[in-house]
């Protein structure tokens, strides 16, 4: 509470109030700096396993992120270590509609026999291929014992479908053939980016002002995660394994959610990853709303810290892949605004950095006897 109160005091338009608790003492907020985003996921998973061995229930632990695309690294790490988890307020990363759509395109490029992938994306985005036409294609395919794509190639040369539908399907087949040829020439994540752009899928999301940008962020995280695999086949095999392992939610599970979704909730142990400039506070929020946006972000940071009943653990990475590019990250200004008396700080890199308008964070943390 002391750390949260010191943090929120930087908001100029806030009515002053001090939170209090009947509990004596309390743990300091732990701040950890790591080398990169994957190291951050390993750190948090290790600390969850340690807490579990100390008899803390999984359901008493929560990971609160600024944006949904940050969940992917934690979900994959938890699945690898068999740590049960539940995503609150939305589907798991690989279950999100935009991720399933992207995977369907890739599966159909890899294999024309994937009728489920065909059915999912033949009219996504809208191409003028209605449900009735899709069902007709599938019926003909099953009746002849061939794949839907094989049936489509035959139908576009016949007059069984309306001319408008035949043209739309012919264009779809042409695009798939072009992307399949491209697959042997470019890296698989670059292929994914090309498919999403040329299919009109990215434009469809841009047109959705409500949730489109969030979905685009998730797709960028997807293409970034693909870079850890040698081939498209290896990546799709990994996804299949992840979905096989992901068989429902246990009653005792770690909670993963966004900071917006965490309002009103409390957990004994809370992890707050990604406290870096541009990630949190969100650069987009600052660009769109200026000082007002920054103060909204700081209120979210305040919400995050105060979700912890007993322990709050903040982390940031010195390097992170942001939208497919490795960038050197500065710790969030919110890290610098935490009162040093209420913080125990440690960094693997020894780097905290500073930026114009902020106090020198590194010199402040060096003053802490707990600094590692």
TALINWO-V287150 format. One record per helix or strand of 2 or more residues. SS is the DSSP state (2 for helix, 1 for strand). FROM is the first residue (numbers start at 0). TO is the last residue. If there is no record, write none. Layout:
BEGIN
SS_FROM_TO / SS_FROM_TO
END
This chain:
BEGIN
2_1_7 / 1_28_35 / 2_36_52 / 2_57_59 / 1_60_64 / 2_67_79 / 1_84_86 / 2_92_94 / 2_96_109 / 2_114_120 / 2_130_143 / 2_147_154 / 2_162_181 / 2_187_197 / 2_200_205 / 2_211_227 / 2_231_244 / 1_253_257 / 2_259_261 / 1_266_271 / 2_282_288 / 2_290_305 / 1_307_321 / 1_324_327 / 2_332_336 / 2_339_341 / 1_342_346 / 2_360_365
END
